[in-house]
Amino acid sequence: MKVRQYSPAIEGRDVLNASFSTSYAGVLAFIAVAAEGSFARASDRLGIGRSAVSRSVQKLETQLGVRLFLRTTRSTALTREGELFLEGCSPGVNSIVQALDEMRDLREGPPRGHLRISASHSFGRRVIGPLLAAFRSEYPQVTVELILDEQPPDLAGDRIDVAFRDGILEDSQVIAKQLVPMQLVVCASPAYMHANGLPHSLDALSEHACVGQRQQAGRVQPWEFRVDGSDVRVQPNVALMFNDADLALQAVIDGLGVAQLPSYQVRDALRAGTVVTCLDRYAPADRGHYICYLSRRQLPKRVRAFIDFSTQLVRALDLDVISHWEVRQRASATDPTAARASA
């Protein structure tokens, strides 16, 4: 005779499976009959046959070992046990109804809830952070958390709603849409230019004090260029090294050297005249700044609102600082200082 060994995990799972499969339909049918006072009206409410409602209630009664309804040809009434069972089910039913109403409000009402956003430190500080006050003003029922990290996030695992990244996240479940160009420019301060000139070729970088950046993984970030249609990476000898792009920009503004930085980071300094660009003709191919979010048909309204809001405002910033280099070259022909800055 084979003796079956008892396993709490297995037994618990079997009981749960049996309980769920038997009870779920039965509880729904029971609540509908109790609310309508009739098996016929309950079947109409649930959209199933009267016999199906009756069988579900009978299975539930068998499972519970009690009679829930007193049935006659003219009426259907709850037994005392049925009243107690309905009373016990009511909090759970009310919670489900409340959850359904909340989901309906999220879909039909104004955007609300908590929004988690991820971005790199520099892009988050200079581009995304300044937008949040306007977003909160327009959508006051949405709370926002901005997380700055150089590492690409796991959108699902980190519960990130929207991520901003240079380049596309390598995840087939992620939708990535280009937001603005990702341009890299070599820049220096006017004071440095007057004292040392500007590099006119990639080889000339070795004659200048270069400001470098160390990536989070520990490697020194190479400078990227495009020469005669080919991508070229250069690792200049650096006089100063930082692991923070804002510190690298400040070193450039202070006249301490030449650096290659994203256009969004130097845009304000360019307009203020505290930096000038050089080697624009060798600017690398645009990698793009992307807005990323999980691929799903029904985006929460707060996520959709933020995607539309940030896309519109970031694109309006005009972060393209080198696309019209040839035009600036011609315009600077009569201005020797501008010509040197455009070299």
C-alpha positions in Angstrom: 0.0 0.0 0.0 1.4 3.4 -1.1 1.3 6.0 1.7 0.9 9.5 0.5 3.1 11.9 2.4 1.6 15.1 3.6 3.2 18.3 2.3 1.8 21.6 3.8 2.9 23.5 0.7 1.2 21.1 -1.7 -1.9 20.6 0.4 -2.2 24.4 0.9 -1.9 25.0 -2.8 -4.5 22.3 -3.6 -6.9 23.7 -1.1 -6.4 27.2 -2.4 -6.9 26.1 -6.0 -10.0 24.1 -5.2 -11.4 26.9 -3.1 -10.7 29.6 -5.7 -12.2 27.6 -8.6 -15.3 26.6 -6.7 -15.9 29.7 -4.6 -15.2 32.6 -7.0 -18.1 32.0 -9.4 -20.3 30.9 -6.4 -19.6 34.1 -4.4 -20.4 36.3 -7.4 -23.6 34.4 -8.0 -24.5 34.5 -4.3 -24.0 38.2 -4.0 -26.1 38.9 -7.2 -29.0 36.7 -6.0 -28.9 38.3 -2.5 -28.9 41.8 -4.1 -31.6 41.0 -6.6 -33.8 38.7 -4.5 -34.2 36.4 -7.4 -32.2 33.8 -9.4 -33.8 35.0 -12.6 -32.9 38.7 -12.0 -29.4 37.7 -10.9 -28.9 35.8 -14.1 -29.9 38.9 -16.1 -27.5 41.0 -14.1 -24.6 38.6 -14.5 -25.4 37.9 -18.2 -25.4 34.1 -17.7 -28.2 31.5 -17.6 -30.4 31.0 -14.6 -29.3 27.3 -14.3 -25.6 28.4 -14.2 -26.4 30.8 -11.3 -28.2 28.0 -9.5 -25.4 25.5 -10.0 -22.8 28.0 -8.8 -24.7 28.8 -5.6 -25.3 25.1 -5.0 -21.6 24.3 -5.3 -20.8 27.1 -2.8 -23.4 25.8 -0.4 -21.9 22.3 -0.6 -18.4 23.7 -0.1 -19.5 25.7 3.0 -21.7 23.0 4.3 -24.6 25.3 4.9 -27.8 26.5 3.2 -27.6 30.1 2.1 -31.1 30.6 0.6 -34.6 29.6 1.4 -36.2 29.0 -2.0 -39.9 28.7 -2.8 -41.7 29.0 -6.1 -42.6 32.6 -5.2 -39.6 34.0 -3.3 -35.9 33.6 -2.5 -34.7 34.7 1.0 -31.4 34.5 2.8 -31.0 32.0 5.7 -29.4 33.2 8.9 -26.2 31.6 7.6 -26.6 33.4 4.3 -27.0 36.7 6.1 -23.8 36.1 8.1 -21.9 35.1 5.0 -23.1 38.2 3.1 -22.1 40.3 6.0 -18.6 38.8 5.9 -18.3 39.2 2.1 -19.4 42.8 2.1 -16.1 44.4 3.1 -14.3 42.5 0.3 -17.0 43.4 -2.2 -16.9 47.0 -1.2 -13.1 47.1 -1.6 -13.4 45.6 -5.1 -16.1 48.1 -6.0 -13.9 50.9 -4.7 -10.9 49.7 -6.6 -13.0 49.5 -9.8 -14.3 53.0 -9.2 -10.7 54.3 -8.6 -9.5 52.7 -11.9 -12.5 54.3 -13.6 -11.6 57.7 -12.1 -8.0 57.3 -13.2 -9.2 56.7 -16.8 -12.0 59.3 -16.9 -11.0 61.9 -14.3 -8.0 64.3 -14.2 -4.5 62.7 -14.0 -3.6 61.8 -10.5 -1.3 59.4 -8.5 2.4 59.1 -8.1 4.9 59.5 -11.0 8.5 58.1 -10.8 10.9 59.6 -13.4 14.5 58.6 -14.1 17.2 60.7 -15.8 21.0 61.2 -15.8 22.3 63.7 -13.3 23.1 66.5 -15.8 20.0 66.1 -18.0 17.8 65.7 -15.0 19.1 68.9 -13.3 19.3 71.1 -16.4 16.3 69.9 -18.5 13.8 67.8 -16.6 14.0 69.3 -13.1 13.1 72.8 -14.2 9.9 71.5 -15.9 8.4 69.9 -12.8 7.0 73.1 -11.2 5.0 73.8 -14.4 3.8 70.2 -14.6 2.7 70.2 -11.0 0.9 73.5 -11.5 -1.1 72.0 -14.4 -1.6 68.6 -12.8 -1.7 69.3 -9.0 -3.1 65.8 -8.2 0.0 64.1 -9.6 3.0 63.7 -7.2 6.4 63.5 -8.8 9.7 61.7 -7.8 12.7 62.5 -9.9 15.6 59.9 -9.6 19.0 60.8 -11.0 21.3 58.0 -11.9 23.8 57.4 -14.7 22.9 53.7 -14.9 20.0 52.8 -17.2 17.1 51.8 -15.0 15.0 48.6 -15.0 11.7 50.3 -15.6 9.6 47.4 -14.3 11.9 46.3 -11.5 12.6 49.9 -10.3 8.9 50.9 -10.8 10.0 53.8 -13.2 7.1 55.3 -15.2 9.3 57.5 -17.5 13.0 57.5 -18.2 15.2 60.0 -20.1 18.3 58.4 -21.7 21.0 59.2 -24.2 20.3 56.5 -26.8 17.7 53.7 -26.6 17.4 51.4 -23.7 18.2 47.8 -24.7 14.8 46.3 -23.8 12.2 45.1 -26.2 9.5 45.9 -23.7 10.4 49.6 -23.7 9.0 52.2 -26.0 11.8 54.8 -26.8 11.0 58.0 -28.7 13.6 60.5 -29.7 13.0 63.7 -27.8 15.7 66.1 -29.0 19.1 65.8 -30.7 22.0 64.5 -28.6 24.8 66.8 -29.8 28.4 66.8 -28.4 30.3 70.1 -28.7 33.9 71.0 -27.9 33.9 74.2 -26.0 36.2 76.6 -24.1 35.8 80.0 -22.5 36.6 83.3 -24.4 39.4 83.9 -21.9 41.0 80.5 -22.7 40.5 81.2 -26.4 42.3 84.6 -26.2 45.2 83.2 -24.1 45.7 79.9 -25.9 43.7 79.9 -29.1 41.4 77.0 -30.0 42.2 73.6 -31.6 41.6 73.6 -35.3 42.0 69.9 -35.8 41.7 66.7 -33.8 45.5 66.4 -33.7 45.7 69.9 -32.2 43.9 68.7 -29.1 47.2 67.4 -27.8 48.4 71.0 -27.6 45.6 72.1 -25.3 44.6 71.5 -21.6 41.6 69.1 -21.9 39.0 68.6 -19.2 37.9 65.0 -19.1 35.2 62.9 -17.4 35.3 59.6 -15.8 32.3 57.3 -16.4 30.5 55.6 -13.5 32.1 52.3 -14.5 35.5 53.9 -14.0 36.6 54.3 -17.6 37.6 57.7 -19.0 35.0 58.9 -21.4 36.4 59.2 -24.9 35.7 62.2 -27.2 33.6 61.4 -30.2 33.9 62.9 -33.7 33.0 62.3 -37.3 35.7 62.7 -39.9 35.0 62.2 -43.6 31.9 60.2 -42.8 33.6 57.9 -40.3 33.2 57.8 -36.5 36.4 58.6 -34.7 37.1 58.3 -30.9 39.9 60.3 -29.4 41.3 59.9 -25.8 43.0 63.3 -25.2 45.5 63.8 -22.4 43.5 65.5 -19.7 44.7 68.2 -17.4 41.6 68.0 -15.2 39.3 65.0 -14.6 35.8 64.9 -13.1 33.0 62.4 -12.7 30.4 65.1 -12.9 29.5 67.0 -16.1 28.5 70.2 -14.3 31.9 70.4 -12.7 33.5 69.9 -16.1 31.5 72.7 -17.5 32.4 75.0 -14.6 36.1 74.3 -15.2 35.6 75.3 -18.9 33.8 78.5 -17.9 36.7 79.3 -15.5 39.1 79.1 -18.4 40.9 76.0 -17.2 40.7 74.0 -20.4 38.7 72.6 -23.3 36.0 69.9 -22.9 33.5 68.0 -25.0 30.0 68.3 -23.5 26.4 67.8 -24.5 24.7 70.7 -26.3 21.9 70.9 -23.7 24.5 71.4 -21.0 26.3 74.3 -22.7 23.3 76.0 -24.3 22.8 78.6 -21.7 26.5 79.3 -21.4 26.8 79.7 -25.2 23.9 82.2 -25.2 25.5 84.1 -22.3 28.8 84.2 -24.1 30.7 82.4 -21.3 31.8 79.6 -23.7 32.5 79.3 -27.4 32.5 76.1 -29.5 35.2 74.7 -31.8 35.7 71.7 -34.1 32.0 71.9 -35.0 32.7 70.5 -38.4 33.7 67.2 -36.7 30.7 67.0 -34.5 29.7 63.3 -34.2 26.4 61.8 -35.5 23.4 62.6 -33.4 22.6 59.8 -30.9 19.5 61.5 -29.6 17.9 62.0 -26.2 15.1 59.5 -25.8 12.0 59.4 -23.6 11.3 55.8 -22.6 8.4 54.0 -21.0 7.0 50.5 -20.7 5.1 49.2 -23.7 1.5 48.9 -22.6 -1.8 49.7 -24.3 -3.4 51.5 -21.4 -0.9 54.0 -20.0 -2.1 55.6 -16.8 -3.3 59.1 -17.4 -0.6 60.7 -15.3 2.1 59.0 -17.4 0.5 60.0 -20.7 0.1 63.5 -19.4 3.8 63.8 -18.4 5.0 62.3 -21.7 3.0 64.8 -23.7 3.9 67.7 -21.4 7.7 67.0 -21.3 7.9 66.3 -25.0 6.4 69.6 -25.9 8.4 71.7 -23.5 11.8 70.0 -24.0 11.5 70.2 -27.8 10.7 73.9 -27.4 14.1 74.5 -25.7 15.9 74.5 -29.0 18.9 72.4 -28.0 20.3 72.3 -31.5 23.5 74.4 -31.3 25.6 73.2 -34.2 23.2 72.2 -37.1 23.7 75.5 -38.9 27.5 75.5 -38.5 28.0 76.4 -42.2 25.7 79.4 -41.9 27.6 80.6 -38.9 30.9 80.1 -40.8 29.7 82.4 -43.5 28.3 85.0 -41.0 31.6 85.0 -39.1 33.7 85.7 -42.2 33.7 89.4 -41.4 34.3 88.8 -37.6 37.8 87.4 -36.8 36.8 86.6 -33.2 33.8 84.6 -34.3 35.8 82.9 -37.0 38.3 81.6 -34.4 35.5 80.4 -32.2 34.0 78.5 -35.1 37.2 76.8 -36.2 
